[in-house]
Structures are given as structure tokens and as C-alpha cells.
């Protein structure tokens, strides 16, 4: 963790969840309601098909809701896409942008990610921007070079701690059960913080830096205790309330 930065836990349900899953979301909201805004903040990024119902169900609750992607245009002939304004209207406050699964499967470049971040801001959404290296890049000792390029290309110049969250997710650790070592994560997060401070000055020192990649109850304390790790982007462990709330308990103890 870092002093003076409130921890932030973000769940990413990916392409999982139907109306039957709203019970898990309700349980998460109930389990964290007394802490939100004080010890930590929590966000669940659910499928867009559930946003409106979830927003109505959780009206008055402090649990934040987010989308998992948005188009870089506000409207237009883009069959199957969803705009940031649509997410906002459906009840989202945040949106994940640049997740490696989209960078790889849909060839989303840093420039596209940057334009999506700007679209999110236009709609009043906070952009949760993902960066991370592949196993090949890691084995070739290009981790910091890759991350520097992604940070430079994916973030607009007017990023602030209020409109942007950064998530470092090693591509090779997503959904594999593998995690980077504590030493490697600490090195990378220190590097990211330095880059953000250099480019955004005071705002860069306040931005939340999350770690993602097989974060689960069994390793949450170790990961969240690392300096400059201000929270986590959680995949599979966010689908079940008991797992996500166990990770929330870690934040209460830090």
C-alpha cells in the first residue's frame, strides 16, 4: 500500500453472469457497505447487460459499478459496440479500458486505448487503464520498456487521480493461477509511480496503482502489502461474494 491513498478493489466479471448472479452482487454490496468511503473503495465491473438491473437493485448502496469496455466514439454505426455514455446511463461510474484480453484479441493499440480513455472521460466515467507485458516480453527483459510505452501511449496528457486508475496485469498471470514475485511487483509499481510523477507531477503521485493477475484470498495480503500497490483488479475471485469479501477483509487489516 501507499500512505494517504485509499485502497481500491475492482472486480472484473468478464463474460460471466446473468440475472441469477445478481444475488452475489447484492451479497458483496452488503458485505462492504459499512467500509466504503472509509477504509477502502470497491467496484465490480459486470456485463453491460446487467448494469441497469444492478444499478436499480443497489440504489443507495456504496458499491461502485463499472463496464468492461467502451467504444472511442460517442455514437454511430458500430454494430455490437457500446459507448461510454450508454454505460453511464445504465449506472456505471467506471470502465475498464485496455485489458490485455482486448489488446490481444481485438488488436487494440495504445492509440485506441487512449481514445477510449478520452471517451470515458467525456461521459463522466473513471477510466481503469490496464497495462502489462507478455511472457515473451518478460523473458526478453523488456518489461519496463513495454510498460513505459503503454503508459505513454495509453494515457492522455490530462489524466488525473480523479479520472484515471492504472492496473498492472502481467499478461502471463491472468487466469493462469500464476503471480509475479513480490520483488518483481514492487519493482514494477515503483517504476510506474516514478513515470506517473514525472509526467503528471502531483497528480501522478496520487493515482491509484492496482495489481491484477490471479489475485485471490490466499495471496491477497502478500500482494496488497507491497508498497505502491494501492489495490487489486480481481478476476475469478470477484465472481463469488465469499471470495471477494475475504479479500476485502485484507484491506481492513492493512
ZAMARGU-4260 file (C-alpha; in steps of 0.2 Angstrom, whole numbers, plus 5000, padded with zeros to 4 digits):
<rodrens>
0) 5000/5000/5000 | 5005/5018/5000 | 5001/5031/5013 | 4987/5043/5010 | 4980/5033/4996
5) 4964/5024/5000 | 4964/5006/4994 | 4953/5001/4979 | 4947/4984/4975 | 4940/4981/4957
10) 4931/4965/4952 | 4931/4960/4933 | 4917/4948/4930 | 4922/4947/4911 | 4910/4937/4901
15) 4901/4929/4916 | 4885/4932/4925 | 4866/4933/4921 | 4852/4939/4931 | 4855/4924/4943
20) 4872/4931/4948 | 4864/4947/4955 | 4862/4939/4972 | 4881/4938/4973 | 4882/4956/4969
25) 4870/4960/4982 | 4880/4950/4995 | 4896/4959/4990 | 4887/4976/4992 | 4880/4971/5009
30) 4897/4965/5015 | 4907/4980/5011 | 4893/4994/5014 | 4900/4999/5031 | 4918/5002/5025
35) 4916/5010/5008 | 4922/5028/5008 | 4932/5025/5024 | 4944/5010/5024 | 4943/5006/5005
40) 4933/5008/4990 | 4926/4993/4979 | 4920/4992/4961 | 4913/4977/4952 | 4913/4978/4933
45) 4899/4967/4927 | 4892/4963/4909 | 4884/4978/4901 | 4868/4968/4901 | 4867/4968/4920
50) 4871/4986/4923 | 4854/4994/4923 | 4846/4980/4934 | 4861/4980/4946 | 4860/4999/4947
55) 4842/4999/4952 | 4845/4985/4964 | 4859/4993/4973 | 4852/5011/4973 | 4858/5019/4988
60) 4872/5007/4991 | 4891/5012/4990 | 4897/4998/4980 | 4903/5005/4963 | 4898/4998/4946
65) 4908/4998/4930 | 4908/4992/4912 | 4922/4982/4904 | 4925/4991/4888 | 4918/5006/4878
70) 4920/5012/4860 | 4930/5028/4857 | 4916/5036/4848 | 4900/5043/4857 | 4888/5036/4845
75) 4887/5029/4827 | 4887/5014/4815 | 4897/5002/4826 | 4886/4987/4827 | 4888/4977/4843
80) 4898/4991/4852 | 4893/5001/4867 | 4898/5019/4871 | 4904/5026/4887 | 4888/5037/4888
85) 4877/5021/4887 | 4887/5014/4901 | 4885/5030/4911 | 4866/5030/4908 | 4865/5012/4914
90) 4873/5015/4930 | 4892/5014/4928 | 4904/5025/4936 | 4920/5017/4929 | 4925/5007/4914
95) 4940/4995/4911 | 4950/5000/4896 | 4965/4992/4888 | 4963/4975/4896 | 4976/4963/4888
100) 4962/4951/4883 | 4955/4965/4872 | 4973/4972/4867 | 4977/4954/4860 | 4960/4948/4853
105) 4954/4964/4846 | 4971/4972/4842 | 4968/4987/4852 | 4983/4998/4851 | 4989/5011/4864
110) 4982/5024/4852 | 4965/5016/4853 | 4966/5014/4871 | 4970/5032/4873 | 4955/5037/4863
115) 4944/5026/4873 | 4950/5034/4889 | 4945/5051/4882 | 4928/5044/4878 | 4926/5038/4895
120) 4930/5055/4902 | 4918/5064/4891 | 4904/5053/4898 | 4910/5056/4916 | 4917/5039/4919
125) 4933/5035/4928 | 4945/5025/4916 | 4953/5010/4924 | 4968/5008/4911 | 4977/4991/4910
130) 4995/4988/4906 | 5006/4973/4906 | 5019/4963/4897 | 5018/4946/4889 | 5028/4931/4894
135) 5039/4933/4879 | 5042/4951/4883 | 5046/4946/4901 | 5059/4933/4895 | 5067/4945/4884
140) 5069/4958/4898 | 5058/4971/4890 | 5046/4973/4904 | 5050/4991/4909 | 5051/4996/4891
145) 5034/4989/4886 | 5026/4996/4901 | 5034/5013/4898 | 5027/5013/4880 | 5010/5008/4886
150) 5009/5021/4899 | 5015/5035/4887 | 5003/5029/4873 | 4988/5024/4883 | 4986/5039/4894
155) 4981/5057/4888 | 4990/5072/4895 | 4976/5077/4906 | 4975/5061/4916 | 4972/5065/4935
160) 4970/5055/4951 | 4951/5058/4949 | 4948/5052/4932 | 4961/5038/4930 | 4966/5022/4939
165) 4980/5011/4932 | 4981/4992/4934 | 4997/4982/4931 | 4992/4965/4925 | 5006/4954/4918
170) 4998/4945/4903 | 5005/4928/4908 | 4997/4929/4925 | 4979/4932/4920 | 4968/4917/4923
175) 4983/4906/4925 | 4985/4904/4943 | 5002/4912/4942 | 5008/4928/4950 | 5023/4938/4949
180) 5035/4938/4963 | 5034/4951/4977 | 5050/4958/4972 | 5045/4960/4953 | 5028/4968/4958
185) 5037/4980/4969 | 5050/4985/4956 | 5036/4987/4943 | 5025/4998/4954 | 5039/5009/4959
190) 5043/5011/4941 | 5025/5015/4936 | 5024/5028/4951 | 5040/5036/4945 | 5034/5038/4927
195) 5017/5045/4933 | 5026/5058/4945 | 5037/5063/4931 | 5023/5065/4918 | 5009/5071/4929
200) 5018/5079/4944 | 5007/5079/4960 | 4993/5070/4951 | 5004/5056/4947 | 5009/5054/4965
205) 4990/5052/4970 | 4985/5040/4956 | 4979/5023/4961 | 4990/5009/4955 | 4982/4992/4956
210) 4989/4974/4954 | 4980/4961/4944 | 4984/4943/4939 | 4977/4929/4949 | 4973/4939/4964
215) 4964/4928/4976 | 4960/4926/4995 | 4976/4916/4998 | 4988/4929/4991 | 4979/4945/4994
220) 4988/4950/5010 | 5005/4947/5002 | 5001/4957/4987 | 4991/4971/4995 | 5005/4974/5007
225) 5018/4979/4993 | 5022/4997/4993 | 5014/5007/4979 | 5001/4993/4977 | 4985/5003/4980
230) 4973/4989/4977 | 4969/4975/4965 | 4960/4971/4949 | 4952/4954/4953 | 4945/4942/4941
235) 4938/4925/4945 | 4939/4929/4964 | 4926/4943/4961 | 4913/4931/4955 | 4909/4924/4972
240) 4904/4935/4986 | 4914/4925/4999 | 4930/4926/4989 | 4929/4945/4986 | 4924/4949/5004
245) 4938/4939/5010 | 4950/4950/5000 | 4940/4965/5007 | 4944/4959/5024 | 4963/4960/5020
250) 4960/4979/5017 | 4953/4981/5034 | 4969/4974/5042 | 4981/4984/5032
</rodrens>
